[in-house]
Amino acid sequence: MITILQIETSIQYCSAAVSRNGETLNFKIAAGQNLHAGSLTLFIDEVMSQSGLKYADLDAVAVSKGPGSYTGLRIGVSTAKGLCYALDKPLIAVDTLKMMAAGFLKAHPEHNDLVCPMIDARRLEVYTALYSPLGDELNPVSARIIDENSYAAELRASKITFIGDGAAKCEPILANSNATFLADNFNTASNMSDIAFQRFQANAFEDVAYFEPFYLKDFMITVSKKKPF
């Protein structure tokens, strides 16, 4: 029986889950500004307690690796690495967009069309990828500025369901009879259970010392325009 602690902090939602052999036992999720730093470890303690587990009972720790919020990913990965160091457990990294697609497909087993998860990257840019109804990656993860020509060829050939916090802002631009937009949140640690278990079975572990989140874009520091006193 493989027991994995799972952490997801790529957007404004903060969540933790415990899974066993790919099935979620318990999870906790909440949304809010600057929530991750103060709540993540509390959420982890809560799902561990609800599952009747001690930290020594874990076989691995899985974390959503990105893309997503720089600060959120940093907190999630730092917490996961700290637990792995302290417990001497392996680290599993799960692609955030693949996790979103997997969560959607599990919730909609009848779905036979393409799935396009989108994470808001500000303005008209999103982090996105395209997946088949079986969860296979068709277009690789990218940072993409959305305009009226985006996905035009794909939407002529297939129906696409757009999901994630980046999908809503793109709906007016991508309006098409073959396009469906869902407001449901699929950025949750409970949606990485299958993938984390598969990666554990394949011994697909990260180097805890050197692993970094997948930011996709360089972190941009803005300089205040206020004059110093």
N, C-alpha and C positions, 0 to 999 in steps of 0.2 A: 504494500500500500504506500503510494508516494504522496506525501503531504507537502504542499507548496504554499508559502505566503506570497501574496501578490499585491503590488503597489502601482497605482495609476494617478499621476499628477500632471498630465500634459496640458490640461486647460484649466478653467476656473473650478472644475469639479475635483474634489479630493476623495480618493477611495482606497480601501484596502479589502482584501478577501483572502480566504483560506480555501484551498481546493484539495481534493483527494482523488487520485487517479483520473484527473480531468473533469471532475464534477465539483461545482462550487458548494462548499458547506455553509459558509456565512460570509456576508460582506456588509460594508458600511460605506455610505456615500453622502456627501453634502457639497453644496456649492456656495462660493462667496469670495469676495476680494481678500487677498492675503490670508487665505485659510490654511494653506498647506503647512506652513512652518509651525503653527501652533496646534494643529489638529491631527496631523498624519500619525504621529506615534500613539496618540490616544485611540485613533481608529484601529491601529494595529493591535494594541492591547485588547480592545473590545472584541474584535473578531477571533483573536486567539482564545480569549476567555469563553466566548460563546461556543467555540468548537471543543472546549474542554482540553485544550492543548497547552503544553509547556513549550518554550522556544526550542528546547533540545529535541522535541519531537519532529521538528521540521526536517525535510530532506533537501530543501532548496528555497531560495528567495527569488522571485521573478519581479521584474520592473518594466514598466512601459518606457521604451528608450527614446521615443520621439518619432517624428518631429512634433513641435508644440511650443509652449511657453518656455522661454529660457529659464526663468526663475523656478517655475513649477517642476520642470525636468531635473534641474539641479538639485532641488530638495528631495525629490523622489529617489534619484540615483544615489545621492549621498547617504540617505537613510538605508537603502538596500545594501550598499557596500559596507556600511558600518555594521549592520546585522550579520552579513556574511563573514566579516573579519572576526567579530566577537564570538560567533557560533561555529566558525569553521565549516560553513556550508557553501555550496556552489551558487553562483549567480547566473540567472537566466535573463536575457534581454528579449523583449517582445516588441516588434514593430507596431507603433501606435495605430497606424492606418489599417494594417492587416487585422489587428485586434478589433477595430471598429467594424470592419466588414464581416469578420467572423461572428461578432455579436449580433449583427443584423441578420445574417443568414441563419443563425441558430434560432432566432426569434421568428423567422419567416421561412420555414422549411419548404414551403410551396413556391418560393420565389425562383423564377427561371430567367431573370434578366440580369443585366450588368449592375454592379454596385460601385458607387463612387463616393468614398468618404472624403470629407473636406474639413480641415481645421482652419479657423480664421487666422490669417496672418496680417491683418489690418488692411485698410483701404480695400481694394478689389483683388487682393492677393490671397491665395489659400495654399495650404499644404495638402496635396491630394495624390491619389493613385486610382487605378481602375482595376476592378476585380471581376472575375467570371462568377456565375452562380455557384460554382464549386469552391470559390475562394482563391482561385489561382490569379496571380498578378498578371494583368495584361499590359498596363502602362506603369512604369516605375514611379516611385515616390518623387515628387518634384514640388518646387515652389512655383505657382502659376498665377499670372495675372489674368483674370477672367474678363472676356469681352464677348460680344455677340457671335463671334466665330469659334469660340471655345467649344470643343466636343461636337462641332457641326457634323463631321463625317460619322462619328460614332452614333449620334442621334438619328442620322438618316438610316443607319443600318440596324440599330437595336434600340430597345427601351433601356433607360438608365434610371436607377433610383439614387438620388443624391442625399447623403446623410451627413450629420455633423454640424457643429456650430458655424461652419463656413458656408453651408448649403443655403441657409435662409437668405443671406445677403445676395447670393448669386441667382436666386429664383427669378427676379424680374429680368435679368440679363439673359438667362438661359431658357426662358419660357418656350416650351415646345410640347407638342402633344405626346412625344415619347419620353418626356422628362417628368419624374415624380420627385417631390422634395419632402423629406420627413424631418420634423422638429425633435423627434425622440433623441435622447442622449445615449450614445453607445460608448462613450469614454468612461468605462467603469472597469475596475479590477476584476469583476466577476466574468467579464468577457474574454479574459486571457487564459482561462483555465485549460481549455483544450490545447491551445498552442504551447503553453508552458509545459504541460505534461508530455507532449510530443517532443519538445526540445530536451526535456530531461531524459527521455528514453533514448534519444540520439546522442546523449552526452554533449549537447551543444551548449557548453558553458562559456562564460566570459572570464577574462583575466581580471580579477577583482581589483588588482593594483592599478591597472591601466585603462580600464573601461571608462568611456565618456559617453554622455548622451548624444543622440543624433540630432543636432540642432538644425541641420540642413542649410541654414544661413548663418553668417557671422553675427554675433551679438553686437548691436549698434548702441553706443552710449551717446545720449543727447546731452549737449552742454547747455546749462541754464543761461538764458539771455538777461537775467536779472543782474544789475550791477552790484558788486560786492560793497559791503558797508565800509 
